[in-house]
Amino acid sequence: MSDNWTSRRIRKTLGVKKCNGSWEAAVEELTMDQVISIAKDKSADLTGGDVRAMAREVIGTCQSMRVCVDGMRPKKVIQAMDAGDYDEKFN
């Protein structure tokens, strides 16, 4: 199997073999800098037009894997991105 899947990159960054299946048991967390690093590493495979859009794709995978980003659930992080809270990371 390819080691280039987004979910595998997330697990490798976290240092775990498997993530929890429920939000109640979820303890894994990435920082936005780690999300951006994964997005840049996978830029050839992601469809986003810029790093912000590719980071959103990685955050979407985090949602499916029950992995928080900066202490928030991924959907809240997307809302924070839309509100401009992470603009300094993408400029």
URDAQUI-V869085 format. One record per run of one state. SS is the DSSP state (H for helix, E for strand, L for the rest). FROM is the first residue (numbers start at 1). TO is the last residue. If there is no record, write none. Layout:
# URDAQUI-V869085
ss:SS from:FROM to:TO
ss:SS from:FROM to:TO
This chain:
# URDAQUI-V869085
ss:L from:1 to:5
ss:H from:6 to:14
ss:L from:15 to:28
ss:E from:29 to:30
ss:L from:31 to:31
ss:H from:32 to:41
ss:L from:42 to:50
ss:H from:51 to:65
ss:L from:66 to:67
ss:E from:68 to:69
ss:L from:70 to:71
ss:E from:72 to:72
ss:L from:73 to:73
ss:H from:74 to:82
ss:L from:83 to:86
ss:H from:87 to:89
ss:L from:90 to:91
